């Protein structure tokens, strides 16, 4: 796609504008770092467009304050105070999901993951966000905590103009098939191979 132009145009009856603005299902998978970072880059651009951003982290510990979380919470405050950008919500499974207002659900990860997915389904039905970042959501799918067939069905049939990006290793084949955009990160070299631990500003 040189200069952002497609090599061919399908005969789908859509206008150029309709095709350009079609909401996408995106999957970032693969063994190397950068999957979540790419998703948050998409969210940053969406925020700049005034989109409502909903981030749902399915695996990361509630005690791990990643840099993107702090940055997006600050952007949410900017929107509240100035109207610039769009609203931001950030939820983590390890916190027991903020809407549930209960602690301790991290002791039952499968139930917590399913609870998170049920909330996302509800929000999609209500068209609550423009962009959903389902961070590390491939793992609950891989482990059988959430049914992949249901996920694909809900995402394929989502109403309105809602974008979804899912990150994590080992994305199921059904999800990859349903997605409009799939990237697969490949490790060529990493400092951890030489025994170096993660760094501030690079890993978090």
C-alpha positions as CSV (number, residue, x, y, z in Angstrom):
1,X,0.0,0.0,0.0
2,X,2.3,2.8,-1.2
3,X,1.3,6.2,0.1
4,X,-1.7,4.6,1.9
5,X,-3.5,3.7,-1.3
6,X,-4.9,0.2,-1.8
7,X,-3.7,-1.9,-4.7
8,X,-7.3,-2.8,-5.6
9,X,-10.8,-1.7,-4.8
10,X,-13.4,-4.4,-4.1
11,X,-16.8,-4.3,-5.7
12,X,-18.8,-4.1,-2.4
13,X,-21.1,-1.3,-3.2
14,X,-19.5,1.1,-0.7
15,X,-18.4,4.6,-1.5
16,X,-14.8,5.6,-0.9
17,X,-15.8,7.5,2.2
18,X,-17.9,4.6,3.5
19,X,-15.0,2.1,3.0
20,X,-12.5,4.5,4.5
21,X,-14.5,5.0,7.7
22,X,-15.6,1.3,8.1
23,X,-14.9,0.4,11.8
24,X,-12.2,-2.2,12.1
25,X,-11.5,-5.3,14.2
26,X,-7.8,-5.4,14.8
27,X,-5.6,-8.1,16.3
28,X,-2.1,-7.7,17.5
29,X,-0.4,-11.0,18.2
30,X,3.0,-12.6,18.1
31,X,5.9,-13.5,20.5
32,X,7.7,-10.1,20.6
33,X,6.9,-6.9,22.7
34,X,5.1,-4.1,21.0
35,X,1.6,-5.5,20.7
36,X,0.0,-3.4,23.4
37,X,2.2,-0.4,22.6
38,X,0.8,-0.4,19.0
39,X,-2.7,-0.7,20.4
40,X,-2.2,2.3,22.7
41,X,-0.8,4.2,19.7
42,X,-4.1,3.6,18.0
43,X,-5.9,4.7,21.1
44,X,-3.8,7.9,21.2
45,X,-4.8,8.8,17.7
46,X,-8.4,8.0,18.4
47,X,-8.3,10.2,21.5
48,X,-7.0,13.0,19.3
49,X,-10.1,12.5,17.1
50,X,-12.4,12.9,20.0
51,X,-13.2,9.2,20.3
52,X,-14.4,7.6,23.6
53,X,-11.7,5.2,24.6
54,X,-12.3,2.1,26.7
55,X,-9.2,0.1,27.8
56,X,-9.7,-3.3,29.5
57,X,-6.6,-5.2,30.7
58,X,-7.2,-8.9,31.2
59,X,-3.9,-10.2,32.6
60,X,-1.6,-7.4,34.0
61,X,-1.4,-7.1,37.8
62,X,-3.4,-4.3,39.4
63,X,-0.2,-3.4,41.2
64,X,1.7,-2.8,37.9
65,X,1.2,0.9,37.0
66,X,2.2,1.0,33.3
67,X,3.2,4.3,31.7
68,X,0.4,4.2,29.2
69,X,-2.2,3.9,32.0
70,X,-0.9,7.0,33.7
71,X,-0.7,8.9,30.4
72,X,-4.3,8.0,29.3
73,X,-5.7,8.7,32.7
74,X,-4.1,12.2,32.4
75,X,-5.6,12.6,28.9
76,X,-9.0,11.7,30.3
77,X,-8.6,14.5,32.8
78,X,-7.6,16.8,30.1
79,X,-10.8,16.0,28.3
80,X,-12.9,16.5,31.4
81,X,-11.3,19.9,32.1
82,X,-10.9,21.3,28.6
83,X,-13.1,19.3,26.2
84,X,-10.0,18.4,24.2
85,X,-9.7,14.9,22.8
86,X,-12.2,12.2,24.1
87,X,-13.2,10.5,27.3
88,X,-11.1,7.7,28.6
89,X,-11.9,4.7,30.8
90,X,-9.2,2.3,32.0
91,X,-10.1,-1.0,33.7
92,X,-7.9,-3.8,35.0
93,X,-9.0,-7.3,35.9
94,X,-6.7,-7.5,38.9
95,X,-8.5,-4.6,40.5
96,X,-11.8,-6.6,40.4
97,X,-13.1,-4.5,37.5
98,X,-14.0,-0.9,38.6
99,X,-17.7,-1.2,37.7
100,X,-18.1,-4.3,39.9
101,X,-16.9,-2.4,43.1
102,X,-15.6,-5.5,44.7
103,X,-12.2,-6.8,45.5
104,X,-10.8,-10.3,45.5
105,X,-12.0,-11.4,42.1
106,X,-8.4,-11.9,41.1
107,X,-8.5,-15.2,43.1
108,X,-10.8,-16.6,40.4
109,X,-9.2,-15.4,37.2
110,X,-11.6,-17.3,34.9
111,X,-14.7,-15.8,36.5
112,X,-13.1,-12.4,36.5
113,X,-12.2,-12.6,32.8
114,X,-15.7,-13.7,31.9
115,X,-17.2,-10.9,34.0
116,X,-15.0,-8.4,32.0
117,X,-16.1,-9.8,28.7
118,X,-19.8,-9.6,29.8
119,X,-19.4,-6.0,30.6
120,X,-17.7,-5.3,27.2
121,X,-20.6,-7.1,25.5
122,X,-23.0,-4.8,27.3
123,X,-21.1,-1.7,26.4
124,X,-20.8,-2.7,22.7
125,X,-24.6,-3.2,22.7
126,X,-25.0,0.3,24.0
127,X,-22.3,1.7,21.7
128,X,-20.6,3.2,24.7
129,X,-17.1,3.6,23.2
130,X,-15.7,4.3,19.8
131,X,-12.5,2.3,20.5
132,X,-12.1,-0.7,22.7
133,X,-8.6,-1.9,23.6
134,X,-8.9,-5.5,24.9
135,X,-5.3,-5.8,26.2
136,X,-4.0,-9.4,26.5
137,X,-7.5,-10.8,25.8
138,X,-6.1,-13.6,23.7
139,X,-5.0,-15.4,26.9
140,X,-8.6,-15.9,28.3
141,X,-9.5,-17.1,24.9
142,X,-6.6,-19.5,24.7
143,X,-7.3,-20.9,28.2
144,X,-11.0,-21.4,27.5
145,X,-12.2,-18.8,30.1
146,X,-14.1,-17.0,27.4
147,X,-15.7,-18.7,24.4
148,X,-14.0,-17.6,21.2
149,X,-17.0,-18.4,19.0
150,X,-19.1,-16.0,21.1
151,X,-16.5,-13.3,21.0
152,X,-16.2,-13.5,17.2
153,X,-20.0,-13.4,16.8
154,X,-20.4,-10.4,19.1
155,X,-17.6,-8.5,17.4
156,X,-18.7,-9.3,13.9
157,X,-22.3,-8.1,14.7
158,X,-21.4,-5.1,16.8
159,X,-23.6,-2.1,15.9
160,X,-22.8,1.4,15.0
161,X,-19.2,2.7,14.5
162,X,-17.1,0.9,17.1
163,X,-13.4,-0.1,16.6
164,X,-11.9,-3.0,18.6
165,X,-8.2,-3.9,19.0
166,X,-7.2,-7.1,20.8
167,X,-3.7,-7.9,21.9
168,X,-1.8,-10.9,23.1
169,X,0.1,-14.0,22.0
170,X,-1.4,-17.0,20.3
171,X,-4.5,-15.3,18.9
172,X,-7.1,-18.1,17.9
173,X,-7.5,-18.8,14.2
174,X,-11.2,-17.9,14.3
175,X,-10.3,-14.4,15.7
176,X,-7.6,-13.9,13.1
177,X,-10.0,-14.9,10.3
178,X,-12.7,-12.5,11.5
179,X,-10.3,-9.5,11.9
180,X,-9.8,-6.8,9.4
181,X,-6.2,-6.0,10.4
182,X,-3.8,-8.5,11.9
183,X,-0.2,-7.8,12.9
184,X,2.2,-10.5,14.2
185,X,5.3,-9.3,16.1
186,X,8.4,-11.4,15.6
187,X,11.4,-11.3,17.9
188,X,14.8,-10.8,16.2
189,X,16.7,-9.7,19.3
190,X,15.9,-8.6,22.8
191,X,18.0,-7.4,25.8
192,X,16.4,-10.0,28.0
193,X,18.2,-12.7,25.9
194,X,21.4,-11.3,27.4
195,X,20.0,-11.4,30.9
196,X,19.0,-7.7,31.1
197,X,15.8,-6.9,33.0
198,X,13.1,-4.6,31.8
199,X,13.7,-0.8,31.9
200,X,11.7,2.1,33.0
201,X,10.4,4.0,30.0
202,X,10.9,1.0,27.7
203,X,8.8,-1.8,29.4
204,X,6.7,0.3,31.7
